[in-house]
Amino acid sequence: MKIGELSRQTGVPTRMLRYYEEQDLLHPERAENGYRAYDTSAVYRVQQIRGLLDSGLTTEIIRRILPFLTEPDEIHVHPECLTEETAALLRGEADRIQQRIDCLARNRDAILAYLAAVRRDTSRPLTG
């Protein structure tokens, strides 16, 4: 399929798909006319990339672990493939994500406390 079709199927703009290629995350074939040609597995691969990016991972880390992602939510890494450098990067990312989770939880709790306080202090229900 051409890049436009991959974009339609995944909801990812063509410009972003080209960026994934530049970052060595996608590897399309090239037709004789120079157009990118993706096979059907590219849809799943783009979904994986989007999910990993949305979770906060960098393209550098994604590039390192992407070859080991074969199924949704499964990572198959041979022990020799996980270098100390990659393990340290992943530990750092896990710590960073946990900090974001903690911050989001504090913000959620503050918002809920504010809403509870406002509801206690007013006799009329909130609108809008």
N, C-alpha and C positions, 0 to 999 in steps of 0.2 A: 504494500500500500504506500501511497505517497504521503508526504508530511502533512498535507491538509487533512487527509482522512484520519491519520493518527491523532491530529489535533481535535477533530470532531469527536472521535471515539473516547478520548481521554479528558476533554475539556481543557487541555493545556495549550496555550497559544503556540503557534509555530516558532515564534522568536525564542520562547523558553525551550522548546525541543532542540533548537539549534544550539542554545547555551548548554544543554545537557550533553550534546555531542562534543562541544568545545571542552567541557569538563571531563571528558572521557567516561561518561556515564551511559551513553547510548552509542551504538555502533551500527549505523545503517549501511546497507550495501549502496553502491552507486550504479545507476543504470547507465547505458551507453551515452545518453544525453546529459549525464551529470546529475540528474535528479536523485534525491535520496529515495531509497526503497526499503521499507520496513516490513518485517514479517509479522504475523499475528501475535507472536510472543512479546513484541514491543509494547503492546497495550498494557499487559501485566507489568512489564518492566517500568514503564512510566508511572503506573499506579504505585509501585514500590518506591520509586524515587520521590514522588509527591508525598507519600506517607512519611518517609524518613525526613524529608525537608520540613514537613509540617511539625514533626516531633522536635525539631530544633537541631538536628544533626547538620554538620557542614558537608559541603560537596567532597571535601578531602576525605572525611571519614566514610561517607557513603561509597566513594570510589574504592575504598579498601575492603568494605564488607559486602558490597553488592555481588561480587562473584560467588559468594557463599549463600546467598538467599535464593532458594529454589522453589519454595512454597510459601504461601501466606503464613506469616507468624512463625516461620521455621528458619533456623540458621544451621547450616551444616558446615562446620569448620573443622578441618583436620588440625589436630594440635600443633603440627609443625607450621601451619599457615598463620597462626596468631603470634606475631612478633611482640616483643616487650613494648616496642614503640606503639603499636596498634592497641595493645591492651591498655597502656597508659592513656592513650587518646580516648578510648571507650570509657575507662573509669572516670576521666575528667568530664566527659559528656554526661555520664550518668549522674555525677555530682551536680553539674550545672542544671540538668533537667530537674533534679530534686529541689534545688534552690528555687527554680521557677514554680514548681508545684507548691512549695511552702509559701511563696509570695502570693500566688493566686489564692490559696486557702485563707491567708490572712486578709486579703482584700475581700473575698467572699464573706468572711465572718464580719468584717467591718460594715459592709453593705447591709447584711442581715440585721446587725445590731442597730444600725441607723434606722432601718425600716421599722424595727420593733419599737424603738424609742419614739419615733414619729407617730406611730399608731397609738401608743399609750398616751401621748400628749395631746391628741386631738380627738374630739368627739365625733367628727365626721370622717367617713371613709375616704381613702386616697382615690383620686381619679387621674386618668391620663396615663 
